[in-house]
Amino acid sequence: MQDGIKPYITAHASHPPPCCTIPEMVTPRTLLIFDLGDARFGVDATLVRESVWLPELTPVEEAPPYIAGIFSLRGQIIPVTDLNLRFGHPALPYRLSDQIVVLELDQLLMGLIVSEVIEVIEISHDTIQPPPNSIWKLLHIRIWGLR
């Protein structure tokens, strides 16, 4: 069921969670699973506000290269991250079938460009391996583990 899931991320904090309390290890996590090119990822579903088809993005001058631009979602400006660039991969052309997963973090909204939203699943903590320490600095977001 969860075969092929790559690192799943929750854009929340820049340091690892205190590992691992008993309730956290017993309670399964609910993830929104999405594809990014040929890779499959998951993000904590409690952070997902919605997903929308990729709209036209307005570039932002002097933004980091992985910020693809911004768009207005019902009057709220949403910055959008290109995860390919954020992970250090080359830029790929955007397609009409791409989507933006809108995350809400501490009342702030951000979008992630994904190839396709697949499903929402529950995954137990015992199927997750800790990520390498080097990935923390690269992403500046919390990585819960690898499957």
Summary of the structure (lengths in Angstrom):
residues: 147
radius of gyration: 15.1
end to end distance: 11.5
largest distance: 45.5
contacts: 387
relative contact order: 0.29
helix: 14%
strand: 47%
